[in-house]
Amino acid sequence: MDTEFKKPVILVVDDESDMCEMFVTILYEEGYVTDIVNSGKDAVKKVKDGGVDFVLLDIMMPEMSGIETLQQIKAVRPDIPVVMITAYATLKTAQESMRLGAYDYITKPFNLGCVMEVIKQGLEEQYTNT
């Protein structure tokens, strides 16, 4: 029996490399494993392939928006917590994100402590509901 604790894998989906690098550094310091993709299409593939426990998803991306990506991720894995992140917050995108099953909606600039707390809560809820 494998008693080793598996670290949660957080998928960061953002087309801005600076944002991805910042999340990798912070999440590593908090004990998480991170994976990065720069497009919605790649995010959906990663979630389909398995091994992802949580998704941080930028709303404004080329080719496939965060909203479209959220919709496709939830079709594949309705249980996975997805937090939407945006610098261009609108009531419409917030409502649409939540309607489609986003766990939370965070606007840039954000407080990293708050983001870490949302991740922790989302993972705890996911593991207690499975």
Buried (B, 14 or more C-beta within 10 A) or exposed (E): EEEEEEBBBBBBBBBEEEBBEBBBEBBEEBEBBBBBBBBBBBBBEBBEEEEBBBBBBBBBBEEBBBBBBBBBBBEEBEEBBBBBBBEEBEEEBBEBBEEBBBBBBBBEEEEEEEBBEBBBEBBEEBEEEE
